[in-house]
Amino acid sequence: MLDFAMSHENDLMRLIRKTWLRPEYKFYYQGSYYEELEIDESTWGSIQMVCSGQYGVVIGYLEATINRDSNKVSNISLVRFNNDKDYSIVWAKDVSTFLENLFKIHKFRKIEFYVIVGNPIEQQYDRFVKKHNGRIIGVSKEAIKLWDGKYYDKKMYEIMRPENI
């Protein structure tokens, strides 16, 4: 179930800190440092949500950075904390709902985001973009250096709001 991040700030901060220095989260942090997540008090600059399962257990964090001048989402951040198979369907549905609501509820005209090539989520992003008639804008070679000291390519996507929404 989706809920605003500000309603789960303490749990969210604790879970974010637990991901620091864990190799499986290197694609999320994209650098060699960590900082506290800032929870916004409004949805003007970003939409920050949590995905929660049974009994309000926080499964993941979802954020869309907003460019109001261009009426678009300029970046998406998704991080899943609980990889329990029981929560896989909840997470997948909430991610899909979150992204679709950017068009349906918030009426943004465009979503732009990227993935670091090699991230396990990359194939799912490719499928999501194809399903929503989006496209891969391009790939920037060796665009990001992660804390493992290696340089990675960055694949950029865009999806336009469908005319029927």
N, C-alpha and C positions, 0 to 999 in steps of 0.2 A: 504494500500500500504506500502511495506517495504522500509525503507530508513535508511542510516547510522545515528546512534545516534549523532555523532559529528555535523551533520547538524541541529540538534534540541536541542542543549545542554541547552539553557536557559529554554525552555518549559519543557524539561525533568527534570531538577533540581527542578523547581517549583512544578511539579507534584509529584516527589518523596518525597519532603518535606511534601506535603499535606497528604501523606500516613502514616507518622510517628504518632505513638500513636493511630492509628485507629485499633480496634480489628480485623477487617476482613483481615488485612495484617500481622497478627502475624506469619503466616506460611512462609511468604516471608522473614521477617527479622531474624527470628530464634535466637533471643537473647533479651537482655534487654537494648540495646543501638542502636543508629542510627548514621550514618556518611554519608557524601556526597558521591554520586556516582562518581567514577572516570571514565571519558570518555577517552578511549585510543585514541592516535593519529594514530594508525595503527591497522591492524588485526593480528598481530603476536601472541599476547598472548590471545586475545579474539576477538570474532565477536560481536559487539554491534549494535543492530538495534532498530528502533522504528516502530510501526505499526501506520499508520495515516489514517484517514478517509477523508471525504469530506473537502475541503479547507485546508488540511494539519493539521487538528486537531489531536494531538498525543493521541492515544488510549491506547498504551501499550509499554512496553520495553521488549526486548528479548536479551539474552546474552548467548553465548557459550564460555566457558573457554577451551582453547586449550593446549594440551600437545604435543608439536611438536616432542619430542623425540620418543613418542609412536604413533604418527600420529592418535591421537584420541581426541575427545571432552570429557573432564573430568567432566564437570558440565554444567547444563542448568539452566538459571534463566528466568522466565517469570512473568511479573506483568502487570495486566490490570488496567488502571486508570478509564476508562469510561465504566460503565456497561449498558449503553443505549442499548436497544434491537436492535436498528437500526445498531449498530456496531458489534453485535455478529457474524454475518457471516463474516465480514471483518476480525475480530480478529481470528476466527477459521481458515480461509483460510491462513492468514499470518503466524500463528503459524505453520501450516502444511508445508507451503512453506519453512519457515525458517529451520525447522528440516530436511526436505527432501533435501534442498540445501547443508546441511553439507556433504551429501554423493555425490550428483550429481555435484555440482560446486566445492566444496572445497576438495572433494575426501578423506575425513577422513575415516579410516577403521572401526572405532568404536565410538559409543556414549555411555557414562556412565553418569547416573544422578540419582537423588533420589527425593523422596517426603516424607514429614512428614505425617505419617499415621493420618488420620482425616482431612487433607486438602481437601476442596471441589473439587479440581482438580484431586484428586487421581484416581477416576474412569476413567476419560478421559485419564490419563497417562496409565492406565492399558489397555484401548482399543487401544491407539496409539501403544503401545509396541507390543500387539498381532497382530495388522494389519501389522506391519513391521517385523514380525517374530523375535521379541526380546524376552527377558525373564526377569523375576524377579530373581535377583541374591540372594536376601535374605532380611531378616528384622532384623535390629539391635534394640533390646529392650531398651527402655528408653534412647535413644541416644542423645536427644536434650532437653534442658530445655528452654522453651519459656518465654516471659515476663509475662505470666500469672502465673508463678511459677510451672507449671506442666511439667512433663517429657513425651516426646512423642517418639514413635518408628519411625525409619527411614527405608523406603522401597527403596531398590536399584535395578536399572534396567540396562540392557545393550542391545544395538542393534548393530549388525554387518552390514557392508555395503553389500548389495546384490551383488552377482557375476555379474549380468547383468548391473550394473552401472559402 
